[in-house]
């Protein structure tokens, strides 16, 4: 991993740094008297005399505001790579579903993480209802390798949510491709500034843009970036069929928010490391996970494929009651779900019932507040919540 904001890729801009990419991503060519980022285009239909040719015909298929956002995300996910396409969706789950249900048919087999996002069990039930065989294995230790034979698609989530295990994307992608399987990576927690799945061998990079990509907790958005034209055509067709499209205002807000992604990611990642170091000294905190800690079980693999380790820290307090008291005592950290926002949030994940975690398990999303204030708030809340 490099802590530098630069790399040797070629984004087509004057600079190749993450900050330059984020600020300039997806902007149209400058036109005199026009805004640098055009406002959202609200249109269900477009003027279309004669044969239906051209990029914009109907609002469920294409929109100029989506086009700029899709270009921006593609420039972050796969800078300098030709033939890569990005499609935006109404939510992260819409994006996830589009890949799974557009690529799989009755009789196919898919491998999912056993410790992934808590909605995946619902997805599994629907896939099985459609006649798709679903196998699962944990993220850690590249355990999905053991159940790959005969699979049509391998779904990877790394770092996993909420346990923060990491798997070797290169190794898994090579093994999957050798068996004829496609590979999709959920890149939500890492963001394109943390890792680039397509460069690691994946066919699809999928993410919820609701989280750190946009970073303000006010947009629901998802996207799929892929390199295979036929596979992406199927994803596009699925989006058209189900109509899982973002509103133009959400797309515009997302594009505007991406301009600060590098600034937010740098601050939040640095804060997460400070917070993790502070928490590891507390005796009541067990199971502390943050891939950026050298002693974390995932650190070695993460450091080989991630450029930033993310803003989420997880840990366990002794009991459900202690965890609830801790959350109630926090002042700077909101008790809320989701993650990646500039305002720190935390929650007891067991309250949802979909994650195999202890009752006292806490997922903490570290925001952009001053690190000293965050640490003081967390340690004070631990003290006040003691029996």
C-alpha positions in Angstrom: 0.0 0.0 0.0 1.1 3.6 -0.6 -0.1 6.5 1.6 0.6 8.8 -1.3 -2.2 10.3 -3.2 -0.4 9.7 -6.5 0.3 6.7 -8.6 1.7 6.0 -12.0 -1.6 5.5 -13.8 -2.7 7.7 -16.6 -6.2 9.2 -16.2 -5.9 11.5 -19.2 -5.5 14.5 -16.9 -2.4 16.7 -16.5 -1.8 14.9 -13.2 -2.3 11.3 -12.2 -3.0 11.9 -8.5 -6.2 10.8 -6.8 -7.1 14.3 -5.9 -6.8 15.5 -9.4 -8.9 12.6 -10.7 -11.6 13.1 -8.1 -11.8 16.9 -8.7 -11.8 16.6 -12.5 -13.5 13.2 -13.0 -16.2 13.2 -15.6 -16.3 16.9 -16.4 -17.3 17.8 -19.9 -15.1 19.9 -22.2 -15.2 23.5 -21.1 -17.7 25.7 -23.0 -17.7 29.5 -22.7 -20.4 30.7 -20.4 -21.4 27.2 -19.4 -20.9 25.8 -15.8 -18.0 23.4 -15.3 -20.5 20.8 -14.0 -23.8 21.2 -15.8 -26.9 21.0 -13.6 -29.2 17.9 -13.5 -31.2 17.2 -16.6 -34.8 16.4 -15.6 -36.4 14.7 -18.6 -38.6 11.7 -19.2 -38.2 12.1 -22.9 -36.2 14.0 -25.4 -36.9 15.6 -28.8 -36.6 12.6 -31.2 -37.9 13.3 -34.8 -37.4 10.4 -37.3 -35.7 7.2 -36.4 -34.7 6.7 -32.7 -31.0 7.3 -33.0 -28.6 9.1 -30.8 -27.6 8.8 -27.1 -30.8 10.2 -25.4 -34.2 8.9 -26.3 -36.1 8.0 -23.1 -35.4 8.7 -19.5 -35.3 5.1 -18.3 -32.5 4.3 -20.8 -30.1 7.2 -20.6 -29.7 10.7 -19.1 -26.9 13.3 -19.7 -26.4 13.6 -15.9 -25.9 9.9 -15.6 -23.4 10.0 -18.5 -21.1 12.4 -16.7 -21.3 10.6 -13.4 -20.7 7.2 -15.1 -17.7 8.7 -16.8 -16.4 10.1 -13.5 -16.7 6.7 -11.7 -15.1 4.9 -14.5 -12.1 7.3 -14.4 -11.6 6.4 -10.8 -12.3 2.7 -11.0 -10.2 2.1 -14.1 -8.0 5.1 -15.0 -6.4 4.9 -18.4 -8.2 1.6 -19.3 -10.1 1.4 -22.6 -13.3 -0.5 -23.1 -14.5 -0.1 -19.5 -18.1 0.8 -19.0 -19.9 2.1 -15.9 -23.6 2.0 -15.2 -25.3 3.8 -12.3 -28.3 2.5 -10.4 -30.9 3.7 -7.8 -29.0 1.9 -4.9 -26.2 -0.4 -4.1 -28.6 -3.3 -4.0 -29.9 -2.5 -7.4 -26.4 -2.6 -8.7 -25.6 -5.9 -6.9 -28.9 -7.4 -8.2 -28.2 -6.3 -11.7 -25.0 -8.3 -11.9 -26.3 -11.4 -10.2 -29.7 -11.7 -12.1 -28.3 -10.6 -15.5 -25.5 -13.1 -15.5 -27.1 -16.2 -13.8 -29.6 -18.6 -15.2 -31.5 -21.6 -13.8 -28.9 -24.4 -13.3 -26.0 -22.1 -12.8 -23.9 -21.9 -9.7 -22.8 -18.8 -7.8 -20.4 -18.5 -4.9 -21.2 -15.8 -2.4 -19.4 -14.7 0.8 -20.8 -16.3 3.9 -19.9 -13.2 5.9 -21.0 -10.5 3.4 -23.6 -7.7 3.5 -26.6 -8.7 5.6 -29.0 -8.5 2.6 -27.2 -11.2 0.7 -29.2 -14.0 2.5 -32.3 -12.5 0.9 -30.6 -12.5 -2.4 -29.6 -16.1 -1.9 -33.2 -17.1 -1.3 -34.3 -15.4 -4.5 -31.6 -16.9 -6.6 -32.4 -20.4 -5.3 -36.1 -19.8 -6.1 -35.0 -19.2 -9.7 -33.1 -22.4 -9.8 -29.6 -21.1 -9.2 -27.3 -23.1 -6.9 -25.7 -20.9 -4.2 -22.6 -21.9 -2.4 -21.0 -19.8 0.4 -17.7 -19.6 2.1 -16.0 -17.0 4.4 -14.0 -14.2 3.0 -10.9 -14.8 5.2 -8.3 -17.2 4.1 -9.5 -17.2 0.5 -12.0 -19.9 1.6 -14.1 -19.3 -1.5 -11.5 -21.1 -3.5 -12.7 -24.4 -2.0 -16.2 -24.1 -3.5 -15.4 -22.7 -7.0 -15.6 -25.8 -9.2 -18.4 -25.5 -11.6 -19.4 -22.0 -10.7 -20.6 -19.4 -13.2 -19.9 -16.4 -11.0 -17.8 -15.7 -8.0 -18.9 -12.8 -5.8 -16.3 -11.3 -3.5 -16.7 -8.7 -0.8 -13.4 -7.4 0.4 -13.1 -5.9 3.0 -16.2 -7.8 4.2 -19.0 -5.9 5.9 -19.1 -5.8 8.8 -16.3 -8.2 9.9 -13.5 -6.5 7.8 -11.9 -9.7 6.6 -9.9 -9.4 3.3 -9.2 -11.9 0.6 -6.6 -12.0 -2.2 -8.6 -10.7 -5.2 -5.8 -11.6 -7.7 -5.6 -15.2 -6.5 -9.3 -15.7 -6.4 -9.8 -14.1 -9.8 -7.1 -16.2 -11.5 -8.6 -19.4 -10.0 -12.1 -18.4 -11.0 -11.2 -17.5 -14.5 -9.2 -20.8 -14.9 -12.5 -22.6 -14.1 -14.5 -20.4 -16.5 -16.2 -18.2 -13.9 -16.8 -14.5 -13.9 -15.7 -12.5 -10.9 -17.5 -9.5 -9.3 -16.0 -7.6 -6.4 -18.1 -5.5 -4.0 -15.8 -2.4 -3.6 -18.1 -0.4 -1.4 -16.0 -0.3 1.7 -12.7 0.3 -0.1 -13.9 2.8 -2.7 -11.9 3.2 -6.0 -9.3 5.2 -4.0 -8.8 2.1 -1.8 -8.6 -0.6 -4.4 -9.3 -1.1 -8.1 -10.8 -4.6 -8.6 -10.6 -4.5 -12.4 -6.8 -4.0 -12.1 -6.7 -7.0 -9.7 -8.4 -9.2 -12.3 -12.1 -8.9 -11.6 -14.7 -8.6 -14.4 -17.0 -6.3 -12.4 -16.5 -3.8 -9.7 -19.8 -3.1 -7.9 -20.5 -0.7 -5.1 -23.0 1.3 -3.1 -22.4 4.9 -3.9 -24.5 5.7 -0.8 -21.5 5.2 1.4 -18.0 6.9 1.3 -18.1 7.5 -2.5 -20.6 10.3 -2.0 -19.9 10.6 1.8 -22.7 12.8 3.1 -25.4 10.3 4.0 -28.0 12.0 1.7 -28.0 9.9 -1.5 -29.0 6.4 -2.4 -26.9 5.2 -5.4 -25.1 2.2 -6.8 -22.9 1.4 -9.8 -21.4 -1.4 -11.8 -18.1 -1.0 -13.7 -17.0 -3.7 -16.1 -14.7 -4.5 -18.9 -16.6 -7.2 -20.9 -19.0 -5.6 -23.4 -21.3 -8.5 -23.6 -21.6 -8.9 -19.8 -22.2 -5.2 -19.4 -24.8 -5.2 -22.1 -26.7 -7.7 -20.0 -26.4 -5.5 -17.0 -27.7 -2.6 -19.0 -30.6 -4.6 -20.2 -31.5 -5.7 -16.6 -31.4 -2.0 -15.6 -33.9 -1.2 -18.4 -36.2 -4.1 -17.5 -36.5 -3.4 -13.8 -36.1 0.4 -14.1 -33.6 0.6 -11.2 -32.4 4.1 -12.3 -31.2 7.0 -10.2 -32.9 10.3 -10.3 -31.0 13.1 -12.1 -30.7 15.1 -8.9 -29.1 12.2 -7.0 -26.8 11.6 -9.9 -25.7 15.3 -10.0 -25.3 15.4 -6.2 -23.1 12.2 -6.4 -20.9 13.7 -9.1 -20.5 16.9 -7.1 -19.6 14.9 -4.0 -17.0 12.8 -5.7 -14.9 16.0 -6.1 -14.1 15.8 -2.4 -13.6 12.0 -2.2 -9.8 12.1 -1.9 -9.9 14.8 0.8 -12.6 12.9 2.7 -10.9 9.5 2.3 -7.5 10.8 3.5 -9.0 12.3 6.6 -11.3 9.5 7.4 -8.8 6.7 6.8 -6.2 8.5 9.0 -8.8 9.0 11.7 -9.8 5.3 11.5 -6.2 4.3 12.2 -6.0 6.7 15.2 -9.2 5.4 16.6 -8.3 1.8 16.1 -5.0 2.4 18.0 -6.8 4.0 20.8 -9.4 1.2 21.1 -6.9 -1.6 21.1 -5.6 -0.4 24.5 -9.0 -0.9 26.2 -9.5 -4.2 28.0 -13.2 -4.3 27.4 -12.7 -4.1 23.7 -12.2 -7.5 22.0 -12.1 -8.7 18.4 -10.9 -5.3 17.2 -10.6 -5.3 13.4 -9.1 -2.6 11.1 -7.0 -3.8 8.1 -4.6 -0.8 8.6 -3.4 -2.1 11.9 -0.1 -4.1 11.3 -1.3 -6.8 13.7 -4.7 -7.2 12.0 -5.2 -10.7 10.5 -6.0 -9.1 7.1 -3.2 -6.5 7.1 -0.7 -8.5 5.0 -3.1 -9.3 2.2 -4.7 -5.8 2.4 -1.4 -4.1 2.0 -0.7 -6.0 -1.2 -3.9 -4.8 -3.0 -5.3 -1.8 -1.1 -4.0 1.7 -1.4 -6.2 2.9 1.6 -7.7 0.7 4.3 -11.1 2.3 4.7 -12.9 4.2 7.3 -14.7 1.4 9.2 -13.5 -0.1 12.5 -15.2 -3.0 14.1 -15.0 -4.4 17.7 -17.0 -6.2 20.3 -18.0 -5.1 23.8 -18.8 -7.8 26.5 -22.6 -7.7 26.3 -25.5 -6.3 24.4 -26.4 -4.0 27.3 -22.8 -2.7 27.5 -22.9 -2.0 23.7 -26.2 -0.2 24.0 -25.0 2.0 26.9 -21.8 2.8 25.0 -23.8 4.0 22.0 -26.1 6.0 24.2 -23.1 7.7 25.8 -21.6 8.9 22.6 -21.9 12.6 21.7 -19.9 13.1 18.5 -20.8 9.7 17.0 -24.4 9.2 15.8 -26.2 5.9 16.4 -27.1 5.1 12.8 -26.7 2.5 10.2 -24.6 2.7 6.9 -21.1 4.0 6.8 -18.6 6.2 5.0 -20.1 9.6 5.8 -18.2 12.7 7.0 -20.0 12.4 10.3 -19.0 9.4 12.4 -21.7 6.8 13.0 -21.8 3.5 15.0 -24.3 0.8 15.6 -24.7 -2.6 17.2 -25.0 -4.7 14.2 -26.8 -7.5 15.9 -30.0 -5.4 16.1 -30.7 -6.2 12.4 -30.4 -10.0 12.8 -28.7 -10.6 9.5 -25.1 -10.8 10.6 -23.3 -13.7 12.4 -21.8 -11.4 15.0 -21.8 -11.3 18.8 -24.5 -9.3 20.5 -22.0 -6.7 21.6 -20.5 -6.2 18.1 -20.0 -2.6 17.1 -19.5 -1.3 13.6 -17.9 2.1 13.8 -17.7 4.4 10.7 -15.1 7.0 11.4 -15.9 10.5 10.0 -13.9 13.6 9.3 -14.0 15.2 12.8 -10.8 16.1 14.6 -9.2 12.8 15.7 -8.5 14.0 19.2 -12.2 14.8 19.7 -13.3 11.4 18.3 -10.9 9.5 20.6 -12.0 11.5 23.6 -15.7 10.9 22.9 -15.1 7.1 22.4 -13.0 6.7 25.5 -15.4 8.7 27.6 -18.4 6.6 26.4 -16.5 3.5 27.2 -15.9 4.8 30.7 -19.5 5.9 31.3 -20.9 2.6 29.9 -18.9 0.4 32.3 -20.9 -1.7 34.8 
